[in-house]
Amino acid sequence: LMKCVIPLLLLCSSLFGQDHLVPLWPDGIPNLKSSELKEHERNEDILWITKVEAPTIEVYLPSRRHATKQAVIICPGGGYMGLAYDWEGTDIAQWLSAQGVAGIVLKYRLPSPITNHIPHMAPLQDAQQALLLIRKHAGKWNIDPQKIGIMGFSAGGHLASTVGTHFEDPSLRPDFMVLVYPVISMDATITHSGSRKALLGERPKQELINKYSNEKRVTKETPPTFMVHSADDQAVSIANSLRFQQALLDHKVPIEFHAYPYGGHGYSTAIGQGRLAQWPLLFLNWLKELD
């Protein structure tokens, strides 16, 4: 009996696993420079991943009965120097899945000149590829290809807002954005200096600063946006979100922005932090009304 059961278990594992962790670039990673660097994971308070060399999406699908057919690509933060992979990634994806929304964590390449020919392009390439890949598999994953949004935390919020403001092909436009204490601008007066240095280098040209100051990239085609930020954020100034909000308002893009007086930076779902912990439910209610 055991001889029959073990192969069956292995078969089930492979069937369920094939959609759980999906390589972004099975036919070769663009912009990749060969190097001796190896991906590194450190799991203490959070799972911290650096030197990403094989970008993936990790897919958490709800049961078909509960599925809203919406999906969210999740970009963990980490200053473009690493990824807070569970704290701002898989924890969020599992919560979304429990609410009937497909949660899909993007493990994106970091903009290192050691591993990328053009460093600042690598995260955006991976995020756009994730969007294309999910739309390609939408039928199989019980997702509506017109209900796929992108969420990002901190520097991951910069990446998410870049995806939402840098598309030229409609297939690369997310259907909504969720930006949580995001870096938005590369303007030295309000940016997160660590994220800017990691993405653009020590002395970037003004042209590149303007390109990745996403408040300057908003148009009437920018997707509806939900934002959360705290006034006492000492790492990423709330001015980032305020400027982005104003740009969205100027172009008549639907925006819901929750500015909290406290919370600081990097609180994920803010469990145990008073009213701040309500933001995921506020987001969920907003998401339901997008239908």
KEZADREN-8401 format. One record per residue (C-alpha): residue number from 0; x, y, z. Coordinates in nm, 3 decimals. Each point is the difference from the previous one (the first is absolute). Layout:
! KEZADREN-8401
R resi      xx      yy      zz
R  NUM       X       Y       Z
...
This chain:
! KEZADREN-8401
R resi      xx      yy      zz
R    0   0.000   0.000   0.000
R    1   0.280   0.245   0.094
R    2   0.164  -0.059  -0.340
R    3  -0.321   0.128  -0.162
R    4  -0.053   0.290   0.239
R    5   0.348   0.156  -0.021
R    6   0.002   0.047  -0.381
R    7  -0.353   0.145   0.025
R    8   0.113   0.251   0.263
R    9   0.296   0.099  -0.214
R   10  -0.229   0.043  -0.300
R   11  -0.238   0.221   0.201
R   12   0.292   0.204   0.129
R   13   0.128   0.064  -0.352
R   14  -0.346   0.087  -0.130
R   15  -0.067   0.255   0.273
R   16   0.357   0.128   0.002
R   17   0.018   0.083  -0.372
R   18  -0.219   0.310   0.042
R   19   0.130   0.093   0.342
R   20   0.347   0.116  -0.100
R   21   0.036   0.106  -0.361
R   22   0.323   0.120  -0.166
R   23  -0.046   0.335  -0.175
R   24   0.242  -0.059  -0.282
R   25   0.017  -0.374  -0.088
R   26   0.160   0.079  -0.337
R   27   0.276   0.224   0.135
R   28   0.016   0.311   0.217
R   29   0.047   0.327  -0.193
R   30   0.255   0.260   0.107
R   31   0.181  -0.262   0.210
R   32   0.375   0.024   0.050
R   33   0.171  -0.320   0.105
R   34   0.167   0.026   0.340
R   35   0.114  -0.204   0.297
R   36  -0.272   0.141   0.227
R   37  -0.247  -0.249   0.143
R   38  -0.345   0.070   0.138
R   39   0.000   0.024   0.378
R   40  -0.275  -0.051   0.258
R   41   0.012   0.104   0.363
R   42  -0.294  -0.094   0.220
R   43  -0.001   0.173   0.338
R   44  -0.290   0.235   0.081
R   45  -0.092  -0.006  -0.367
R   46   0.110  -0.193  -0.307
R   47   0.250   0.236  -0.167
R   48   0.109  -0.089  -0.354
R   49   0.294   0.168  -0.175
R   50   0.187  -0.050  -0.327
R   51  -0.305  -0.137  -0.180
R   52   0.121  -0.189  -0.305
R   53  -0.306  -0.201  -0.105
R   54  -0.313   0.222   0.011
R   55  -0.327  -0.181   0.067
R   56  -0.363   0.047   0.088
R   57  -0.141  -0.194   0.295
R   58  -0.370  -0.057  -0.058
R   59  -0.263  -0.033   0.274
R   60  -0.339  -0.081  -0.150
R   61  -0.327   0.002   0.195
R   62  -0.244  -0.288  -0.026
R   63  -0.205   0.027  -0.319
R   64  -0.322   0.041   0.197
R   65   0.130   0.309   0.185
R   66   0.197   0.153  -0.288
R   67  -0.082   0.359  -0.098
R   68   0.215  -0.056  -0.312
R   69   0.211   0.299   0.105
R   70   0.377  -0.032   0.040
R   71   0.268   0.215   0.162
R   72   0.370  -0.009  -0.086
R   73   0.187   0.080   0.323
R   74   0.338   0.175  -0.007
R   75   0.178  -0.027   0.338
R   76   0.207   0.295   0.117
R   77   0.364   0.013   0.100
R   78   0.153   0.317  -0.141
R   79   0.082  -0.171  -0.331
R   80   0.276  -0.172   0.203
R   81  -0.199  -0.305   0.113
R   82  -0.353  -0.136   0.031
R   83  -0.201  -0.028   0.323
R   84  -0.146  -0.309  -0.158
R   85  -0.244  -0.132   0.261
R   86  -0.071   0.324   0.192
R   87  -0.105   0.193  -0.311
R   88  -0.054  -0.296  -0.232
R   89  -0.125  -0.347   0.087
R   90  -0.182   0.116   0.316
R   91  -0.198   0.243  -0.216
R   92  -0.061  -0.259  -0.273
R   93  -0.138  -0.256   0.245
R   94  -0.233   0.261   0.153
R   95  -0.126   0.103  -0.344
R   96  -0.058  -0.360  -0.099
R   97  -0.213  -0.050   0.312
R   98  -0.214   0.295  -0.120
R   99  -0.054  -0.160  -0.342
R  100   0.268   0.205  -0.179
R  101   0.299  -0.166  -0.167
R  102   0.316   0.123   0.173
R  103   0.313  -0.023  -0.213
R  104   0.338   0.088   0.150
R  105   0.262   0.137  -0.237
R  106   0.359  -0.089   0.078
R  107   0.161   0.262  -0.221
R  108   0.361   0.063  -0.090
R  109   0.175   0.276   0.188
R  110   0.172   0.272  -0.204
R  111   0.359  -0.109   0.057
R  112   0.261   0.096  -0.263
R  113   0.171  -0.330   0.075
R  114  -0.292  -0.209  -0.127
R  115  -0.173   0.232  -0.251
R  116   0.126   0.177  -0.314
R  117  -0.245   0.289   0.061
R  118  -0.076  -0.024   0.374
R  119  -0.300   0.236   0.025
R  120  -0.189  -0.198  -0.266
R  121   0.007  -0.339   0.175
R  122  -0.278   0.042   0.264
R  123  -0.241   0.152  -0.253
R  124   0.076  -0.273  -0.254
R  125  -0.090  -0.264   0.258
R  126  -0.318   0.175   0.116
R  127  -0.126   0.047  -0.356
R  128   0.080  -0.362  -0.083
R  129  -0.196  -0.109   0.309
R  130  -0.304   0.190  -0.127
R  131   0.028  -0.161  -0.345
R  132   0.048  -0.345   0.151
R  133  -0.305   0.027   0.227
R  134  -0.216   0.119  -0.288
R  135   0.129  -0.295  -0.204
R  136  -0.099  -0.247   0.275
R  137  -0.315   0.186   0.108
R  138  -0.242  -0.264  -0.129
R  139   0.185  -0.285   0.168
R  140   0.027   0.192   0.329
R  141  -0.364   0.117  -0.001
R  142   0.103   0.367  -0.028
R  143  -0.168   0.270  -0.208
R  144   0.281   0.145  -0.218
R  145  -0.160   0.345   0.041
R  146   0.008  -0.015   0.381
R  147   0.373  -0.026   0.067
R  148   0.154   0.269   0.217
R  149   0.338   0.068   0.153
R  150   0.086   0.073   0.365
R  151   0.328   0.120   0.142
R  152   0.151   0.090   0.335
R  153   0.270   0.268   0.039
R  154   0.248  -0.052  -0.288
R  155  -0.239  -0.268  -0.123
R  156  -0.254   0.283  -0.012
R  157   0.237   0.187  -0.228
R  158   0.017  -0.304  -0.227
R  159  -0.380  -0.040   0.003
R  160  -0.052   0.370  -0.081
R  161   0.260  -0.031  -0.277
R  162  -0.198  -0.285  -0.156
R  163  -0.315   0.213   0.025
R  164   0.156   0.306  -0.164
R  165   0.256  -0.136  -0.250
R  166  -0.207  -0.223  -0.228
R  167  -0.037   0.067  -0.371
R  168  -0.171  -0.324  -0.101
R  169  -0.350  -0.043   0.156
R  170   0.092  -0.361   0.083
R  171   0.255   0.141   0.249
R  172  -0.250   0.223   0.181
R  173  -0.109  -0.132   0.342
R  174  -0.371   0.041   0.070
R  175   0.063   0.164   0.337
R  176   0.283   0.096   0.235
R  177   0.041  -0.036   0.377
R  178   0.288   0.203   0.145
R  179   0.089  -0.041   0.367
R  180   0.250   0.252   0.147
R  181   0.144   0.021  -0.352
R  182   0.309   0.163  -0.137
R  183  -0.142   0.197  -0.296
R  184   0.252   0.269  -0.089
R  185   0.372   0.007  -0.070
R  186   0.002   0.373   0.086
R  187   0.283   0.034   0.254
R  188  -0.215   0.217   0.230
R  189  -0.254  -0.275   0.075
R  190   0.132  -0.332  -0.133
R  191   0.137  -0.290   0.204
R  192   0.369   0.050  -0.069
R  193   0.088  -0.368   0.036
R  194  -0.258  -0.106  -0.257
R  195   0.107   0.274  -0.240
R  196   0.368  -0.091   0.029
R  197  -0.071  -0.372  -0.046
R  198  -0.223   0.057  -0.304
R  199   0.173   0.288  -0.179
R  200   0.354  -0.002   0.132
R  201   0.209   0.254   0.190
R  202  -0.031   0.294  -0.240
R  203  -0.295  -0.055  -0.234
R  204  -0.070   0.231  -0.293
R  205  -0.300   0.231   0.034
R  206  -0.168  -0.181  -0.289
R  207   0.003  -0.325   0.199
R  208  -0.118   0.176   0.319
R  209  -0.296   0.141  -0.192
R  210  -0.076  -0.333  -0.163
R  211  -0.037  -0.180   0.334
R  212  -0.174   0.285   0.183
R  213  -0.335  -0.162  -0.057
R  214  -0.208   0.299   0.106
R  215   0.118   0.152  -0.330
R  216  -0.116  -0.301  -0.201
R  217  -0.370   0.004   0.090
R  218  -0.252   0.029  -0.286
R  219  -0.374  -0.051  -0.030
R  220   0.081  -0.365  -0.086
R  221   0.167  -0.064   0.338
R  222  -0.196  -0.272   0.185
R  223  -0.227   0.068   0.300
R  224   0.215   0.015   0.313
R  225  -0.029  -0.078   0.372
R  226   0.271   0.145   0.227
R  227   0.101  -0.023   0.365
R  228   0.268   0.209   0.172
R  229   0.080   0.131   0.348
R  230   0.081   0.361   0.081
R  231   0.279  -0.104   0.238
R  232   0.181  -0.215  -0.259
R  233   0.368   0.095   0.047
R  234   0.130  -0.233  -0.273
R  235  -0.227   0.089  -0.292
R  236  -0.163   0.341   0.030
R  237  -0.378   0.013  -0.038
R  238   0.073   0.276  -0.253
R  239   0.055  -0.285  -0.250
R  240  -0.363  -0.109   0.030
R  241  -0.132   0.356   0.019
R  242   0.169   0.094  -0.327
R  243  -0.128  -0.313  -0.168
R  244  -0.351   0.062   0.131
R  245   0.005   0.352  -0.144
R  246   0.119  -0.127  -0.338
R  247  -0.281  -0.258  -0.006
R  248  -0.256   0.265   0.094
R  249   0.133   0.232  -0.269
R  250  -0.056  -0.272  -0.261
R  251  -0.337  -0.109   0.145
R  252   0.125  -0.348   0.090
R  253  -0.206  -0.162   0.280
R  254   0.200   0.008   0.325
R  255  -0.064  -0.108   0.357
R  256   0.271   0.114   0.242
R  257   0.018  -0.081   0.371
R  258   0.247   0.221   0.185
R  259   0.056  -0.111   0.360
R  260   0.156   0.216   0.273
R  261   0.213  -0.288   0.129
R  262   0.154  -0.327  -0.113
R  263   0.347   0.096  -0.116
R  264   0.131  -0.216  -0.281
R  265  -0.006  -0.367  -0.092
R  266  -0.306  -0.127   0.190
R  267  -0.142  -0.244  -0.257
R  268  -0.359  -0.076   0.115
R  269   0.059   0.197   0.326
R  270  -0.140  -0.274   0.226
R  271  -0.039   0.138   0.354
R  272   0.054   0.364  -0.107
R  273  -0.343   0.146   0.070
R  274  -0.194   0.159  -0.286
R  275   0.295  -0.056  -0.232
R  276  -0.084  -0.372  -0.002
R  277  -0.323   0.081  -0.182
R  278   0.171   0.092  -0.326
R  279  -0.015  -0.351  -0.153
R  280  -0.379  -0.012   0.051
R  281  -0.038   0.352  -0.141
R  282   0.197  -0.115  -0.302
R  283  -0.217  -0.312  -0.035
R  284  -0.318   0.209   0.005
R  285   0.150   0.231  -0.264
R  286   0.095  -0.302  -0.213
R  287  -0.355  -0.139   0.012
R  288  -0.136   0.329  -0.133
R  289   0.232  -0.011  -0.303
R  290  -0.216  -0.269  -0.161
